[in-house]
Amino acid sequence: MVSAMSEPAAFTMEECLDYFRKALAEPESAPPWTDWWAIHGDWVERTFPMIDYVRLKHRGLLGAEQILHKLGELSNRGG
């Protein structure tokens, strides 16, 4: 539920990455991307490098997965 998420003013980069991890590993236990983005998109724009902001804005959770991979948290999937 959206109201259970942290307010952007009290949000940290680690909380953001935690949401990405949870949404990718256990999607049913995390708020839907569109709800999360509606609340946190402006914060992400101010906080992340522009390339990552654009990646998230246009690719959603695929962009989140790419960011976690770039940080060395995910291995290559598939072939």
Summary of the structure (lengths in Angstrom):
residues: 79
radius of gyration: 12.1
end to end distance: 35.5
largest distance: 40.7
contacts: 186
relative contact order: 0.16
helix: 72%
strand: 0%
